[in-house]
Amino acid sequence: MIADSSSISPAVHRPDGVGQAEIVSSLNDLVIIVPTYNERENLPQLLESLMTLAQGIRVVIVDDNSPDGTGAVADALAAIHPKRIEVLHRSGKQGLGTAYVVGFQHVLSGSAKLIATMDADLSHPVDRLPAMVERASDADLVLGSRYVGGGATVGWPLPRRVLSRFGGLYARTILGLPLNDLTGGFKVYRREALAGLDLDHLRADGYGFQIETTWRVIQNGGRVVEVPITFTDRVAGASKLSRHIVLEAALLVWQLRLDRLRSR
């Protein structure tokens, strides 16, 4: 089990001599999974930013039949970029975790070397993807972290900041992991690390899904590192956070800890 909460600046950290050409090449091997539910106001801006970041970046949108028509917006954008944007339509709202699993399975059926996850609400900074991809040259999973040096959260009210901080500390303490941001959804996986997860038996949904996938990468012997990001609260649309999601994550960490004890 290897984890690393390093916050070394990507401007000076070049693992194994990685240079700009290698980073661009890696970005061109990147597929990004974006689950959506009622994000029609945010999705066009996000996809425009991703399409201009690198010519080879591809995006898979998993839409849960959004009542606001996000799926139709996604289809229109995919028609403009037919080889770079795909849309997977589901029949209704089935949860964040299952949306990611569907996206993972779809992407793993292809040849992508790096797979990223990010939210559609513009909270995750697209311009940090190159730094995260760079760190993936010597890590199995890279977390975009709000809570390492250089990271920040902008626009959240105090109760939400306290809940997020406490949730991360709670999971970190119970699971014994030296990671600062276990609940964030901005990640870059190496293909081998993602393929090593038993996707059909992941338990969690919501933010617990982020904890569980990181935990299982580490349990498989993967190296996890953190890269600082500035997380900005959404401008349009509504948060999907609920009491059920919080409670699920709180119980999940104990289930994961018990699993580890039983396996010894």
N, C-alpha and C positions, 0 to 999 in steps of 0.2 A: 504494500500500500504506500503510494508516494503522492504527497501533495505539497504544493509550494505556493505560498502567499506572496511571492515576489511582486514588487511594483516597480521594477527597473524600467526606466523610460525607454520606449522602443527606439527613440532617436539615437541612443547610445548602445543598446543591447542588440548585438548581431550574432545570434547563436550559430556556431560553426561557419562563420564568415558569410552569413546570409546577406545578400545585397538587394538593391532595388529591383533588379531584373528578376531575381528569384521570387521576390514578393509578388510582383506583377504576374509571374507565371502561376504562382499558387492561387492568386485571386481568380485567375482564369479557370482553375480547377474547382472553384467553389460553387456549391449549390446551397441556397438559403431557403429554409422552410419558414413560411409565414402563415400561421393560423389566423383566420379572420371571422369576426362576428360583429356586424354593424360597424364597419370601418370605412365606409365609402368616402368620407371626407378626408381621411388620412392616407388611404392606399395610393392614390396617384402620385402624391409627393414622395412617398417612400420609394416607390418603384422607379420614379425618375432619377432619384439620387443613386439607387443601386445600379441602374442601367448605365450611368455615366461614370461609375467608379472604376470599372474594368470591362473590356469588351466581351470577355468570356463568361462573366458572372451569369448564373442562371437562378431563377426563383421559382419555387413551387408554392402556390397559395392553396391552403386547405380551408375552404369556406363552408360553414355550417348552415347553409340556406339562410343567410342573413336577411331579416325582414326589410332592412333599409336598401336592399339591392346591391350590396357589396359584390356579390357573385357576378352580376352583370357588368359592373365596373371592371372587375378583374378580367372577365372574358374580353372586354373591349381592349384593355391594355395588352392582353396576350395576343390579340389579333395584330396589334402594332409590332410586337416583338415575338413572332411565332416560334422561334427557336430558343428563346431565352426565358419566356414566362409560360408556366403551365398552371392550370387551375384544376384542382380536384374538388368536386362538389359533393357534399354530403346532404342527407335528407333533412337534417335538423340539428339543433344544438346538442352535441354529444360530449362536450367537455374538451378542455385544452389538451389533456394527456393523450386521449385517443386520437385527437387531430394530429399531434406530433407523431404518434406511432404510425398512422396512415402515411404521413409524409416521409418518415424514415424508411418504411418498407418500400415505398415508391422510389425513393432516391437510391437506396441500396440495390435495387434491381438494375441500375445503370452502373457507370464507371467512375462516378465522382470520387475524388480523393479526399476532399474536405467538405463537411456538411455543417452549415451554421443554422442556428435558430434565432429568431428575433421577433419582437412584437410589431404589430402593424400601426401602433398608435403614435409613432414618431418619438417615443421615449428613448429608444436605443440609438446612439449616434452612429450613423453610417460611416463617418470618417474615422472611426476607431477600428473598422474591420481590417485594414492593412496591418495594424499593430497586432491584432489578435491572430491573424493568419501568419504573421512572422513568428510569433511564439509557438505556433503549432508545428514549426520545424523541429522542435525538441520537446514537445508535450503531446499527450494523447487527447487532452481536453483543455480548452482555454475558456476561462470565465471572464466576461466583461463585468468588472467589479466596481460597485459604488463605494466600497468600504475599505479600500487600500489607499496608500498615499497617492494623491493625485486624483482620486475618485471623488464624486460628489453627487448629491441629489438636489434638484432644483424644482421648486413649485409645489412640493408636498406640504400640507399642513402638519403641525407638530404631532398630532396623534398618529398620523400615518407614518411619519418618520420613526417615532418611538416603536410602533408595531413592527416595522421592517427590521429595525436594529435588534429588537428583542428576539424576533423570530430567527434571525441569523445566528445570534449568540446562543439561543436555546438549542438549535440543531447542532451547532458546532460543539457545544459542551457535551450533549448526550452522545453524539457519534464520535467524539474525540478527534475531530478533523481540524488541522491548522489552516482553515480557509475562512475568509471573512464574509463572503457573499454567496451563501448556498441557495438562496431563493430566487436569484435573478435568472431571466430567460434568454440573455444574450450570450451565446456560446458558439464555439467552433470545435467540432469533433474531427479527429482523424478517422478515416473510413474504418480502419481496423478496430478502433475503440468502440465505435457505434455498432458495428457488425457483431461485436462480442457480447452485446447486451441481449438478454432474452426478452425481446420486445413484446411477445405475446403474454408474458407474465408480469409485466410492470403493474404495480397496484394502484399508483396514485394518479390523481388528476390535479388540475390547478397548480399552485405553487409547490405542493408536495412532489409533483412530478419532477421538478427541477432538482430537488434534494435527492430524490431516489436515483435519477440517472447519474448524477455526479458520484453518489455513493457507490453505485454499481461499477462504474468505470474504475474507481479506486480499488474496490474489492477484486477486480480482475487484474490488478497489478499495474494499472495505468497511471501515468503522471498527469496531475492537474495543476495548472498555474492560473494566476489571476492577472489581468491587465486593467488598469484604472480607466473608468469611463465616467462621464457626467450624464446622469440619468435626468431627463426633463419630463415633468408631468405632462400628460396629454392635454392638448388644447381643445380638441373636438372629440365628441363621443363620451361614453360613460365607462368607468372602471368596472371590471368583472369581478373584483374582490368581494367575497361574501363570508359570512360567519362559517358556513359549511366548509369553504376552502381553507380557512384558518384552522378550524378544528381538525380537519383531515390531515393537514401537515403536522400539527402538534402530536397526533397519535402515531403518524407514520414513523417518525424518528425512533420511537420506542419499539415499533415492530421491526425496524431495520436492525436496531441494537440487539434485540432478542434473536433475530436470525443469525447474527454473527456469533452470539454465545452458543447457540445450538450447533453451529457448524464446527465448533472447536473439538 
